[in-house]
Amino acid sequence: MERYPAGAKRILFLFFALTALIVMAAFLYIYARTSLKALRLGMPMTQSAYTSIMARTLPALIGMGISAALIAVLSLAFQTITESRVLTPAMIGFDSVFIATQTILVFLFGASTPLFANAVLNYLFSAVLMVAVSVTMYGIILRKNKNNIVFLLLFGLILSGIVRSGVNYIEVLMDPDEFQQVRSVTSVTVNNMNTAIIFITAPLMILLTALMMRRHRVYDVMSLGEANARNLGIAYTEELRLNLLLIAAGMSVVTAMIGSLAFLGLIAVNISRELFKTYRHKILFLGSALTACLILIAGQAMVELLEYAVPVTVIIDLAGCSYMFFLILRENRI
């Protein structure tokens, strides 16, 4: 790491503290899933039972960590290219496209079709379709070198509403058993994430995260604004399209595996900005990723301790909405 005149030790301490808290949260999550659950049920925690539980717990823990890190990195990149701290890439409507994909598959071909019944094929098909829809939107809206990100977000929100209305209509016509199967697949949360494909998706998510982080110097320049970035030699339009493509790929992968966590990136990125007080994306990327991992894993650990009293996604969305209102009001005052 480069030397900073006064803040190097503080930055290293924050990285160490966040990492230590993540490790503690992970152990708390494992304890809540194993020993504490056995104690509540009044059953002994045998070696075979512990092994069986850990076989499901470790993939879920890995999935939460990698997904949270990727969401944070994508959110920071998205905020940089949109020049706004109150936006997240989830606003484009990836979750709606995912729900529509599953519903239409079952409605047209039935729940027994391999594209729905097979977890790997379903995941790949959903992710590719979401990327294709996103790329099509970018091509239509951002054509002729017009970098109208605001219009893209508005189009995404409107498309999301239209898709959800169409899905609701199709669900009325579906067989009740198939409707329940679609609901179980589309209601993806941290609790029921598709851990069967975690070892397939993990390398892809790690690759996308590393690729975004490696381009931190480009984001440093793009954060100065379009005019300044062009003057400093950045091919702004090409970089914008490339970043939107990477963000679409990353959000599609995460949404198909763990569901929608729209406000996790918003919270993590803004907390990281306040903690590290820097414009350098090399530091912000890592800080945001660690913060997002801590929020998601610690939140899920608390949910396990409270016996699923409140889903962690509800807590994150509530905190995210409140924090978003705070940011909007603060920026408006400024």
C-alpha positions in Angstrom: 0.0 0.0 0.0 1.2 3.5 -0.8 2.2 5.7 2.1 -0.1 8.4 3.2 1.2 11.4 5.2 -1.1 11.1 8.2 -3.8 8.5 7.5 -1.8 5.3 6.6 -1.9 3.8 10.1 -5.6 4.8 10.5 -6.5 3.1 7.2 -4.6 -0.1 8.1 -6.3 -0.1 11.5 -9.7 0.2 9.9 -9.0 -2.6 7.5 -7.8 -4.8 10.4 -10.8 -3.9 12.6 -13.3 -4.7 9.8 -11.6 -8.0 9.1 -11.6 -9.0 12.8 -15.3 -8.1 13.1 -16.1 -10.2 10.0 -14.3 -13.2 11.5 -16.2 -12.7 14.8 -19.5 -12.4 13.0 -18.8 -15.6 11.0 -18.0 -17.6 14.2 -21.2 -16.2 15.8 -23.2 -17.3 12.7 -21.7 -20.8 12.9 -22.3 -21.0 16.7 -26.0 -19.9 16.2 -26.5 -22.6 13.5 -24.9 -25.4 15.5 -24.4 -25.4 19.2 -27.1 -22.8 20.1 -29.7 -24.5 17.9 -28.9 -27.9 19.5 -29.2 -26.3 23.0 -32.6 -24.8 22.1 -33.9 -28.1 20.8 -32.5 -30.0 23.8 -30.5 -32.3 21.6 -26.8 -33.3 21.8 -24.6 -31.9 19.0 -23.0 -35.1 17.6 -20.1 -35.1 15.2 -22.4 -36.3 12.3 -25.0 -33.6 13.0 -22.3 -31.0 13.2 -20.8 -32.2 9.9 -24.2 -32.2 8.2 -25.0 -28.6 9.4 -21.6 -27.3 8.4 -22.0 -28.8 4.9 -24.8 -26.3 4.5 -23.5 -23.5 6.6 -20.1 -23.0 5.1 -21.4 -22.6 1.5 -23.9 -20.1 2.7 -21.2 -18.2 4.6 -19.0 -18.1 1.5 -21.9 -17.1 -0.7 -22.8 -14.2 1.7 -19.2 -12.9 1.8 -18.6 -13.0 -1.9 -22.0 -11.7 -2.9 -21.7 -8.8 -0.4 -18.3 -7.8 -1.6 -19.4 -7.9 -5.3 -22.5 -5.8 -4.5 -20.4 -3.2 -2.7 -17.8 -3.0 -5.5 -20.5 -2.7 -8.2 -22.4 0.0 -6.2 -19.3 2.1 -5.7 -18.5 1.9 -9.5 -22.1 2.8 -10.3 -22.1 5.8 -8.0 -18.9 7.0 -9.5 -20.1 6.9 -13.1 -23.5 8.4 -12.2 -21.8 11.0 -9.9 -24.4 10.4 -7.2 -24.1 8.8 -3.7 -27.8 7.9 -3.5 -28.1 5.5 -6.5 -27.6 1.8 -6.6 -27.4 -0.5 -9.7 -30.4 -2.5 -8.4 -32.6 0.4 -9.5 -32.3 -0.8 -13.1 -34.6 -3.7 -12.2 -32.6 -6.9 -12.3 -34.8 -8.5 -9.7 -37.9 -7.9 -11.8 -36.3 -9.5 -14.9 -35.3 -12.5 -12.7 -38.9 -13.0 -11.4 -40.3 -12.6 -15.0 -37.8 -15.2 -16.3 -38.8 -17.9 -13.8 -42.6 -17.2 -14.2 -42.6 -17.3 -18.0 -40.5 -20.5 -18.0 -43.0 -22.3 -15.9 -46.0 -20.8 -17.6 -44.8 -21.8 -21.1 -43.0 -25.1 -20.5 -44.0 -26.3 -17.0 -42.1 -26.8 -13.8 -40.5 -30.0 -15.2 -38.5 -28.2 -17.9 -34.7 -28.6 -17.3 -34.3 -24.8 -17.6 -36.3 -24.5 -14.4 -35.9 -27.8 -12.6 -32.1 -28.0 -13.0 -30.4 -25.5 -10.7 -27.3 -24.9 -12.8 -29.2 -24.5 -16.1 -31.7 -22.3 -14.5 -29.0 -20.1 -13.0 -27.1 -19.8 -16.3 -30.2 -19.1 -18.3 -31.4 -16.4 -15.9 -28.0 -14.7 -15.6 -27.5 -14.6 -19.4 -31.0 -13.3 -20.0 -30.6 -10.5 -17.4 -27.3 -9.5 -19.1 -29.0 -9.5 -22.5 -31.9 -7.3 -21.3 -29.4 -4.9 -19.7 -27.2 -4.7 -22.8 -30.3 -4.1 -25.0 -31.4 -1.3 -22.7 -27.9 0.3 -22.8 -27.8 0.0 -26.6 -31.2 1.7 -27.0 -30.9 4.5 -24.4 -27.2 5.3 -24.6 -26.9 5.3 -28.4 -25.3 8.1 -30.4 -22.8 8.7 -27.5 -25.4 10.2 -25.2 -24.5 9.4 -21.6 -28.0 9.9 -20.2 -27.7 7.8 -17.1 -30.7 9.5 -15.4 -33.0 8.4 -18.3 -31.6 4.9 -18.1 -32.6 4.7 -14.4 -36.0 6.1 -15.1 -36.5 3.6 -17.9 -35.3 0.8 -15.6 -37.8 1.7 -12.9 -40.7 1.9 -15.4 -39.7 -1.4 -17.0 -39.6 -3.0 -13.6 -43.1 -1.8 -12.8 -44.4 -3.1 -16.2 -42.7 -6.5 -15.8 -44.1 -6.9 -12.3 -47.6 -6.1 -13.5 -47.3 -8.6 -16.3 -45.9 -11.3 -13.9 -48.9 -10.8 -11.6 -51.3 -11.3 -14.4 -49.5 -14.5 -15.5 -49.5 -15.9 -12.0 -53.3 -15.6 -11.9 -53.5 -18.0 -14.9 -51.0 -20.5 -13.6 -51.6 -23.8 -11.9 -51.5 -23.4 -8.1 -48.8 -26.1 -7.7 -46.6 -24.4 -10.3 -47.3 -21.0 -8.8 -45.9 -22.3 -5.5 -42.8 -23.6 -7.1 -42.2 -20.3 -8.9 -42.7 -18.5 -5.6 -40.2 -20.7 -3.8 -37.6 -20.1 -6.5 -38.1 -16.3 -6.9 -38.3 -15.6 -3.2 -34.5 -16.0 -3.0 -33.1 -14.7 0.2 -30.0 -15.2 2.4 -31.8 -18.0 4.2 -32.6 -20.0 1.1 -29.9 -19.0 -1.3 -29.0 -21.6 -4.0 -25.9 -23.1 -2.3 -25.9 -25.9 -4.8 -24.3 -23.6 -7.4 -22.0 -21.6 -5.1 -18.8 -23.3 -6.2 -19.8 -22.6 -9.8 -20.6 -19.0 -9.3 -17.9 -18.1 -6.8 -15.0 -18.0 -9.3 -17.1 -15.8 -11.6 -18.0 -13.4 -8.8 -14.4 -13.2 -7.6 -13.2 -12.6 -11.1 -15.7 -9.7 -11.6 -14.8 -8.2 -8.2 -11.0 -8.4 -9.0 -11.6 -6.9 -12.5 -13.5 -3.9 -11.1 -10.9 -3.3 -8.3 -8.0 -3.5 -10.8 -9.5 -0.5 -12.6 -9.4 1.7 -9.6 -7.3 4.4 -11.2 -9.8 4.8 -14.0 -12.6 5.4 -11.4 -10.4 7.9 -9.6 -10.3 10.0 -12.8 -14.0 9.4 -13.7 -15.0 10.6 -10.3 -13.7 14.1 -11.4 -16.6 14.4 -13.8 -17.1 13.7 -17.5 -15.4 16.9 -18.8 -12.3 16.5 -16.6 -12.0 12.8 -17.3 -12.0 13.5 -21.1 -9.4 16.2 -20.7 -7.2 13.7 -18.8 -7.3 11.2 -21.6 -10.2 8.9 -20.5 -12.4 7.6 -23.3 -15.5 8.4 -21.3 -18.2 6.9 -23.5 -16.4 3.6 -24.0 -15.6 3.4 -20.2 -19.2 4.1 -19.4 -20.5 1.3 -21.6 -17.9 -1.1 -20.3 -18.7 -0.3 -16.7 -22.4 -0.7 -17.3 -21.8 -4.1 -18.9 -19.7 -5.3 -16.0 -22.3 -4.0 -13.5 -25.0 -5.8 -15.4 -23.1 -9.0 -15.4 -22.3 -8.7 -11.7 -25.8 -7.8 -10.6 -27.3 -10.6 -12.7 -25.0 -13.2 -11.1 -25.8 -12.0 -7.6 -29.5 -11.6 -8.1 -29.9 -15.1 -9.5 -28.1 -16.5 -6.6 -29.0 -14.6 -3.5 -31.9 -12.3 -4.5 -32.2 -8.6 -4.3 -30.2 -6.6 -1.8 -30.9 -3.2 -3.2 -29.7 -1.1 -0.3 -26.7 -3.2 0.9 -24.3 -1.5 -1.5 -25.7 1.9 -0.7 -25.1 1.5 3.0 -21.7 -0.1 2.7 -20.3 2.4 0.2 -21.4 5.5 2.1 -20.2 4.1 5.4 -16.8 3.4 3.8 -16.6 6.9 2.4 -17.3 8.3 5.9 -14.7 5.9 7.6 -11.8 6.3 5.2 -12.3 9.9 4.1 -10.6 9.4 0.7 -11.3 9.6 -3.0 -9.0 6.7 -3.8 -11.1 3.8 -5.2 -8.3 1.4 -4.3 -9.1 2.0 -0.6 -12.8 2.6 -1.1 -13.3 -0.7 -3.0 -11.7 -2.8 -0.3 -13.4 -0.8 2.5 -16.8 -1.1 0.9 -16.4 -4.8 0.3 -15.4 -5.4 4.0 -18.2 -3.2 5.3 -20.8 -5.0 3.2 -19.5 -8.4 4.3 -19.7 -7.3 7.9 -23.2 -6.0 7.6 -24.6 -9.0 5.8 -22.9 -11.7 7.9 -23.4 -10.0 11.2 -27.0 -9.3 10.4 -27.7 -12.9 9.4 -25.9 -14.0 12.6 -28.3 -11.8 14.6 -31.2 -13.3 12.7 -30.1 -16.8 13.6 -29.7 -15.8 17.3 -33.2 -14.4 17.3 -34.6 -17.5 15.6 -35.5 -15.8 12.3 -37.7 -13.2 14.0 -37.0 -10.7 11.2 -35.3 -11.5 7.8 -31.9 -9.7 7.5 -33.1 -8.3 4.1 -35.9 -6.5 5.8 -33.5 -4.9 8.3 -31.1 -3.9 5.5 -33.9 -2.4 3.4 -35.3 -0.5 6.3 -31.9 0.9 7.3 -31.0 1.6 3.6 -34.3 3.5 3.0 -33.7 5.6 6.1 -30.1 6.3 5.1 -31.1 7.1 1.6 -33.6 9.8 2.8 -30.9 11.2 5.0 -28.4 11.4 2.1 -31.0 13.1 -0.1 -31.9 15.7 2.5 -28.2 16.4 3.3 -27.2 16.8 -0.4 -30.2 19.0 -0.9 -29.1 21.3 2.0 -25.6 21.4 0.5 
